[in-house]
Amino acid sequence: MTTQEQQTRKIEIDFMYIDLEICTRCRGTDENLDAALQAVQGVLESTGAEVTVRKTLVDSETKALE
């Protein structure tokens, strides 16, 4: 293995949502994201991938523009 192959592969996921209590699309997406990550967890671990999920509540126009 080369040094590059030995490095941890990083996967960053930004999940921005409006409301996980009321918004059924947001809630469904959150559940699907969790299920998808669980389904591929073994593959990610065996390939040395590290997943970071950032969940951000977009509760203002300012946050939406960011």
N, C-alpha and C positions, 0 to 999 in steps of 0.2 A: 504494500500500500504506500502511496505517496503521502507526503505531509498534507496535501490538500484533501485527499480522500479520508484521512484520519480526523479532519476537522468536523465538528458538529455542523450538520446542515440545519439552518434555521428557517422556519416557516412562520411568518407573522400574519395573523388574521385580524382584521379590524371589523368588528360587528357593531354597527351603529343602529340603534333602535329608538323608537319614539316612546313606547310604553309596553312593558312586558305583562302588565296586569289587564289592560283593556284591549290592546291591539292584537287581534288574532294572527295577523301576518307576522308581526314581530315575535310573538310567542312561538308560532310554528317554525319560524326560521331559527330561533334559538334552540328549540328541541331538535331540529334537523341537523344543525351544526354539531351539537353534542353527540348525536347518534352517529354521524359521519366520522367524527374523530375517534369514537369508540371502535367503530368498524375497522378503521385502518391503523389502530394503535400498534398492533404487532408489527406491521410493515414499517411504520415510522421508527419504532424502536430498533428493529433489525438493520435499518439503513442508517441509523445514527442521527435521525432527524429530531429536532427539538421544536415543538410547536408552542407558540405564544399566542393566546387569544386575548385581544383587548375588546371588552364590551363597553360601549359608551352610550349613555343615555343622552339623546339629543332633545333637550328640553327647552331650547331657545333658538331663535333665528341666528344668533351669533355662533352658537355651536354648530348649527347646520352649515353655515358659511365656512367655518374652519375646516 
